[in-house]
Amino acid sequence: MSTGVSTSTDKIIVDKSRSHRNKAVSKAVRQTRERLQSGHTSNSSFDRDVLKMYVASVLQGATIMPLFVVIITALGVYFTQNTQLLFWALLTLTCHAGNILLARRARRQEITAESARRWRRLLLAGQFLLGCCWAIFALQGCDTCEPSSFILYKGATLLIALSVTAMSNFMLTPSVLVAFSPAVLALGAKSGLSRDLLEISLTAVFTTTVVSFSYISDRLFRSNLMILSYQSEKDDLIAELEVAKSM
């Protein structure tokens, strides 16, 4: 008789413990689900992760831009006989090397939430200096060349540079606008002074492309930010479930 009472009491204790545990698990799941559905995630909470991803991307593709600059300089000097492109290439490669050194320094140091904004401003400043080099290229002219051929060469070069920059730097917003606003201003000034139809057309096409690539880069950045947000929420959910199960 006493054995039956003891067994019944043990069952009641186990059932209460299991019920308490299920309530804790349900509460953890419900709270995390509400955070996921709200979607209110601050960009500043992922500044450190975003900068790390950007630095890794820059260092992995460090040789792409120098190779591109060397190729277009060689083609430009060969077809136009303009030796000023050599000085432009030297200046551009120097600015690019400065950006790479800055990225390596950022990788070696521990980026905290407080220093993330400062590093972001420094990296954007490096992109602006590189953009000034593209503005100098946009101001180049060729008196001995056929105008349409040189405009095609210059426009193709700027568009390729824009696409490479947009795809490699979309984790650093708004790097596209910072890097190519000087080139847009340079093309606008040159076309305004010359009033040449080809220059005006190049300015219009390039400006539209800069705006389009800026929008695409922003969408890519937001998509990656959303992935980081869901990953963080998933990790929080796993941690809360482990805590709830251990109670």
Secondary structure, DSSP 8 states (H G I E B T S, - for coil): -HHHHHHHHHHHHHHHHHHHHHHHHHHHHHHHHHHHHH----GGGGHHHHHHHHHHHHHHTTTHHHHHHHHHHHHHHHHH--THHHHHHHHHHHHHHHHHHHHHHHHHS---TTTHHHHHHHHHHHHHHHHHHHHHHHT---SSS-HHHHHHHHHHHHHHHHHHHHHHSTTSTTHHHHHHHHHHHHHHHHHHHH--HHHHHHHHHHHHHHHHHHHHHHHHHHHHHHHHHHHHHHHHHHHHHHHHHH-
